[in-house]
């Protein structure tokens, strides 16, 4: 199932994409009108905590809408909604993994692949949406960079999660662009400030449930800037797999429903070119991940 979050007539909603249509189901309206299930969560994070039961509830709601006298009253065309990130707000900082692809590690100056996991965080205020126009923050940085990534969304709370049970704690996947002010990263000698400028973590367009992507380690990741191919990677090349990430992070930090883990970026970031190819006003960045879609943002 492809799920999106959106704003309609000033109200934040969520729902699955209508099959073969550029529209979304208003599952909250379906439940309110038809009372299909005994109870239904009001926010997507509350729903995610119910795992695949949440997905089954939405299937029942959309089936009931299709059988109703006026199914179209429960649909909103994409042209009438404002897209939001699939997870409009995470429970805590977004957790991100650095240098998780060997070629990227080398283009960033390392001689070999890192032996230990590198984790940093981005503020929840960095979250932005597909098709949102974002700032290059020219007043504070001259080296704003892109990083196309696969993002993992957690469904079940857990500590010390064994690798073999890691996917039990996954709800699904989305696309992220880990935008980074390289000069601030260097200046402050840590990642948080340079990674946390407003709007520096667009995600979307969809949250795809894990049943639709049974092997997330077999997906292509492609990033284009103004149509120019910059990143052409594959999740099979991760140094630390998704199972590794969940096991190692949960050994130290409690994972909660709605948490997002950015799994790292392949080679081809702006800093990796000579001379560097950083973002500028007027640029358009498209990040495509196989099986999910394409995240598009324009910059000013």
CORJOMO-V564224 format. One record per residue. N is the residue number from 1. RES is the residue in three letters. PSI is psi in whole degrees, -180 to 180 (* if undefined). OMEGA is omega in radians with two decimals (none if undefined). D_CENTER is the distance of its C-alpha to the mean C-alpha in Angstrom with 1 decimal. Layout:
N,RES,PSI,OMEGA,D_CENTER ; N,RES,PSI,OMEGA,D_CENTER
This chain:
1,UNK,136,3.05,15.2 ; 2,UNK,117,-3.05,12.7 ; 3,UNK,141,3.06,11.9 ; 4,UNK,156,3.00,11.1 ; 5,UNK,146,-3.05,12.0 ; 6,UNK,167,3.05,14.7 ; 7,UNK,128,3.12,17.8 ; 8,UNK,121,-3.10,21.1 ; 9,UNK,41,3.04,24.4 ; 10,UNK,-1,-3.09,23.0 ; 11,UNK,133,3.10,21.6 ; 12,UNK,127,-3.10,18.0 ; 13,UNK,177,3.05,17.4 ; 14,UNK,162,3.08,15.2 ; 15,UNK,169,3.11,16.2 ; 16,UNK,151,3.04,16.0 ; 17,UNK,140,3.05,16.6 ; 18,UNK,129,-3.11,20.3 ; 19,UNK,132,3.09,21.3 ; 20,UNK,18,3.09,22.8 ; 21,UNK,150,3.04,22.4 ; 22,UNK,69,-3.06,20.3 ; 23,UNK,165,3.14,20.2 ; 24,UNK,145,3.05,18.6 ; 25,UNK,136,3.06,20.5 ; 26,UNK,84,-3.04,21.4 ; 27,UNK,-30,3.10,21.6 ; 28,UNK,-40,3.11,22.7 ; 29,UNK,-38,3.11,25.6 ; 30,UNK,-48,-3.13,26.5 ; 31,UNK,-43,-3.13,26.9 ; 32,UNK,-39,-3.07,28.8 ; 33,UNK,-44,-2.99,31.1 ; 34,UNK,-15,3.12,31.6 ; 35,UNK,58,-3.03,31.1 ; 36,UNK,-42,-3.09,29.8 ; 37,UNK,158,-3.09,28.6 ; 38,UNK,-39,3.08,30.3 ; 39,UNK,156,-3.08,27.4 ; 40,UNK,137,-3.09,23.8 ; 41,UNK,148,-3.12,21.1 ; 42,UNK,-17,3.11,20.7 ; 43,UNK,157,-3.10,17.1 ; 44,UNK,-35,3.13,14.0 ; 45,UNK,-40,3.06,13.8 ; 46,UNK,-39,3.14,17.4 ; 47,UNK,-44,-3.14,16.9 ; 48,UNK,-35,3.14,14.3 ; 49,UNK,-19,3.10,17.0 ; 50,UNK,3,3.06,19.3 ; 51,UNK,-140,-3.07,17.3 ; 52,UNK,-15,3.01,18.6 ; 53,UNK,-35,3.09,21.4 ; 54,UNK,-41,3.11,19.0 ; 55,UNK,-43,3.13,18.2 ; 56,UNK,-38,3.07,22.0 ; 57,UNK,-44,-3.13,22.8 ; 58,UNK,-34,3.07,20.7 ; 59,UNK,-42,3.12,22.6 ; 60,UNK,-40,3.14,25.8 ; 61,UNK,-46,-3.12,25.1 ; 62,UNK,-35,3.07,24.4 ; 63,UNK,-42,3.12,27.4 ; 64,UNK,-38,3.12,29.5 ; 65,UNK,-42,3.13,28.5 ; 66,UNK,-31,-3.12,29.4 ; 67,UNK,-7,-3.12,32.8 ; 68,UNK,171,-3.10,33.5 ; 69,UNK,-31,-3.11,35.9 ; 70,UNK,77,-3.13,33.4 ; 71,UNK,-32,-3.05,29.9 ; 72,UNK,-20,3.13,28.9 ; 73,UNK,-16,-3.11,29.2 ; 74,UNK,10,3.13,26.0 ; 75,UNK,148,3.01,24.0 ; 76,UNK,124,3.08,22.5 ; 77,UNK,146,3.13,22.3 ; 78,UNK,-29,-3.12,19.2 ; 79,UNK,-12,-3.08,21.8 ; 80,UNK,0,-3.08,22.6 ; 81,UNK,160,2.97,19.3 ; 82,UNK,119,-3.12,17.1 ; 83,UNK,143,3.00,13.4 ; 84,UNK,166,2.96,11.2 ; 85,UNK,144,3.11,7.6 ; 86,UNK,-37,3.01,7.3 ; 87,UNK,96,-3.06,7.8 ; 88,UNK,-27,3.14,10.3 ; 89,UNK,125,3.12,11.5 ; 90,UNK,157,3.12,11.0 ; 91,UNK,-31,3.12,14.3 ; 92,UNK,-170,3.12,14.6 ; 93,UNK,146,3.01,13.4 ; 94,UNK,132,3.12,10.0 ; 95,UNK,129,-3.06,11.3 ; 96,UNK,150,-3.08,11.0 ; 97,UNK,129,-3.14,13.3 ; 98,UNK,146,3.00,15.7 ; 99,UNK,50,-3.11,17.8 ; 100,UNK,6,3.01,16.6 ; 101,UNK,131,-3.01,18.1 ; 102,UNK,-43,-3.12,21.8 ; 103,UNK,-37,3.09,22.2 ; 104,UNK,-41,3.10,19.8 ; 105,UNK,-41,-3.13,21.6 ; 106,UNK,-39,3.14,24.8 ; 107,UNK,-18,3.08,23.9 ; 108,UNK,5,3.00,23.1 ; 109,UNK,-4,3.11,26.6 ; 110,UNK,148,-3.14,26.7 ; 111,UNK,-26,-3.13,29.4 ; 112,UNK,173,-3.13,27.8 ; 113,UNK,141,3.11,24.7 ; 114,UNK,145,3.14,24.1 ; 115,UNK,-24,-3.09,25.7 ; 116,UNK,150,-3.14,23.7 ; 117,UNK,133,3.04,20.1 ; 118,UNK,118,-3.13,18.9 ; 119,UNK,135,3.03,16.5 ; 120,UNK,174,3.14,15.9 ; 121,UNK,157,3.03,14.1 ; 122,UNK,142,3.14,12.7 ; 123,UNK,146,3.05,14.0 ; 124,UNK,-22,3.13,12.3 ; 125,UNK,-5,3.08,14.1 ; 126,UNK,-14,-3.02,11.8 ; 127,UNK,130,3.11,9.2 ; 128,UNK,175,-2.99,9.8 ; 129,UNK,163,2.94,9.5 ; 130,UNK,140,3.12,9.9 ; 131,UNK,6,3.10,13.6 ; 132,UNK,138,3.06,14.1 ; 133,UNK,127,-3.01,16.8 ; 134,UNK,159,3.11,16.2 ; 135,UNK,147,2.98,18.9 ; 136,UNK,1,3.05,19.8 ; 137,UNK,47,-3.08,21.6 ; 138,UNK,-17,3.13,24.8 ; 139,UNK,-17,-3.10,26.7 ; 140,UNK,-12,-3.13,25.3 ; 141,UNK,148,3.05,24.0 ; 142,UNK,12,-3.10,25.3 ; 143,UNK,58,-3.13,22.8 ; 144,UNK,127,-2.96,19.3 ; 145,UNK,157,3.13,17.2 ; 146,UNK,154,3.04,14.1 ; 147,UNK,100,3.11,12.1 ; 148,UNK,135,-3.04,9.9 ; 149,UNK,156,2.90,7.9 ; 150,UNK,132,3.12,6.7 ; 151,UNK,138,3.13,4.5 ; 152,UNK,133,3.11,7.0 ; 153,UNK,125,-3.08,7.6 ; 154,UNK,142,-3.14,11.3 ; 155,UNK,-30,-2.99,14.0 ; 156,UNK,133,3.13,17.2 ; 157,UNK,143,3.12,18.7 ; 158,UNK,148,2.99,20.2 ; 159,UNK,148,3.06,22.2 ; 160,UNK,51,-3.09,23.5 ; 161,UNK,123,3.08,21.7 ; 162,UNK,149,3.13,23.5 ; 163,UNK,-41,-3.05,21.8 ; 164,UNK,-16,3.11,23.4 ; 165,UNK,7,-3.03,21.8 ; 166,UNK,-44,-3.07,18.2 ; 167,UNK,-17,3.03,16.8 ; 168,UNK,-22,-3.10,18.7 ; 169,UNK,5,-3.13,16.2 ; 170,UNK,133,3.02,13.0 ; 171,UNK,-44,-3.11,12.1 ; 172,UNK,-162,-2.98,9.6 ; 173,UNK,150,3.02,6.7 ; 174,UNK,-177,3.13,3.9 ; 175,UNK,142,3.08,4.0 ; 176,UNK,153,2.99,4.2 ; 177,UNK,107,-3.09,7.9 ; 178,UNK,77,-3.10,9.6 ; 179,UNK,138,-2.94,12.6 ; 180,UNK,132,2.99,15.7 ; 181,UNK,100,-3.03,19.3 ; 182,UNK,-38,-3.11,21.2 ; 183,UNK,-36,3.10,24.5 ; 184,UNK,-35,3.07,23.4 ; 185,UNK,-45,-3.13,22.0 ; 186,UNK,-44,-3.08,25.5 ; 187,UNK,-45,-3.05,27.4 ; 188,UNK,-6,3.08,26.1 ; 189,UNK,31,3.01,26.0 ; 190,UNK,175,-2.98,22.7 ; 191,UNK,-27,-2.88,19.0 ; 192,UNK,-51,-3.07,18.1 ; 193,UNK,-44,-3.13,19.8 ; 194,UNK,-17,3.14,18.9 ; 195,UNK,-1,-2.97,15.2 ; 196,UNK,23,3.03,15.3 ; 197,UNK,150,-3.07,16.8 ; 198,UNK,130,3.10,15.9 ; 199,UNK,13,-3.05,13.0 ; 200,UNK,13,3.02,12.0 ; 201,UNK,67,3.01,8.2 ; 202,UNK,141,3.12,7.3 ; 203,UNK,150,3.09,4.1 ; 204,UNK,-160,-0.06,5.4 ; 205,UNK,-26,-3.05,8.1 ; 206,UNK,158,2.85,8.1 ; 207,UNK,113,-3.09,7.3 ; 208,UNK,126,-3.08,9.9 ; 209,UNK,151,-2.98,12.2 ; 210,UNK,-24,3.13,13.4 ; 211,UNK,-23,3.13,16.8 ; 212,UNK,-15,3.10,15.8 ; 213,UNK,73,-3.04,14.4 ; 214,UNK,-21,3.10,17.2 ; 215,UNK,86,-3.11,16.9 ; 216,UNK,-7,3.09,13.5 ; 217,UNK,20,3.12,15.8 ; 218,UNK,41,-3.06,17.1 ; 219,UNK,140,3.06,14.5 ; 220,UNK,148,3.06,15.1 ; 221,UNK,122,-3.10,12.9 ; 222,UNK,130,3.08,14.6 ; 223,UNK,130,3.08,14.4 ; 224,UNK,140,3.05,17.2 ; 225,UNK,118,-3.08,18.7 ; 226,UNK,37,3.11,21.2 ; 227,UNK,-10,-3.14,21.5 ; 228,UNK,127,3.12,22.3 ; 229,UNK,122,3.13,20.6 ; 230,UNK,-45,-3.13,19.4 ; 231,UNK,133,3.11,17.2 ; 232,UNK,80,-3.00,18.0 ; 233,UNK,-175,-3.09,16.8 ; 234,UNK,136,-3.08,16.3 ; 235,UNK,-16,3.08,14.6 ; 236,UNK,-18,-3.09,18.2 ; 237,UNK,6,3.07,19.0 ; 238,UNK,138,3.06,17.0 ; 239,UNK,-48,3.07,19.7 ; 240,UNK,119,-3.11,18.3 ; 241,UNK,172,3.09,16.8 ; 242,UNK,-40,3.08,14.2 ; 243,UNK,-43,3.09,17.4 ; 244,UNK,-46,-3.07,18.7 ; 245,UNK,-47,-3.11,15.8 ; 246,UNK,-42,-3.13,15.9 ; 247,UNK,-47,-3.06,19.7 ; 248,UNK,-39,3.12,20.1 ; 249,UNK,-44,-3.10,17.8 ; 250,UNK,-15,3.06,19.2 ; 251,UNK,-19,-3.08,22.7 ; 252,UNK,-26,-3.08,22.4 ; 253,UNK,133,3.08,19.8 ; 254,UNK,125,3.05,19.6 ; 255,UNK,142,-3.07,16.3 ; 256,UNK,157,3.09,15.8 ; 257,UNK,132,-3.13,14.2 ; 258,UNK,-9,3.03,11.0 ; 259,UNK,145,3.13,10.4 ; 260,UNK,131,3.07,7.2 ; 261,UNK,118,3.03,8.3 ; 262,UNK,127,-2.90,7.4 ; 263,UNK,5,3.13,10.0 ; 264,UNK,163,-3.06,11.8 ; 265,UNK,146,3.05,12.7 ; 266,UNK,176,3.11,15.7 ; 267,UNK,161,3.12,18.8 ; 268,UNK,12,3.08,19.4 ; 269,UNK,164,-3.08,18.0 ; 270,UNK,-39,-3.12,20.4 ; 271,UNK,-23,-3.08,22.2 ; 272,UNK,-10,-3.14,23.1 ; 273,UNK,159,3.08,25.4 ; 274,UNK,105,0.00,29.0 ; 275,UNK,164,-3.13,29.2 ; 276,UNK,152,3.11,25.6 ; 277,UNK,79,-3.14,23.6 ; 278,UNK,165,-3.09,21.8 ; 279,UNK,150,3.12,20.3 ; 280,UNK,161,3.09,22.9 ; 281,UNK,134,-3.12,23.3 ; 282,UNK,-12,-3.13,23.2 ; 283,UNK,152,3.01,20.7 ; 284,UNK,129,3.14,18.0 ; 285,UNK,131,3.09,15.0 ; 286,UNK,124,3.09,13.5 ; 287,UNK,120,-3.13,10.9 ; 288,UNK,131,3.03,11.5 ; 289,UNK,128,-3.11,10.5 ; 290,UNK,130,3.08,13.3 ; 291,UNK,-9,-3.12,13.2 ; 292,UNK,-50,-3.11,10.0 ; 293,UNK,-152,-3.11,11.2 ; 294,UNK,127,3.08,11.0 ; 295,UNK,123,-3.06,9.1 ; 296,UNK,129,3.05,12.3 ; 297,UNK,140,3.05,13.4 ; 298,UNK,153,-3.02,17.1 ; 299,UNK,147,3.13,18.6 ; 300,UNK,*,none,21.8
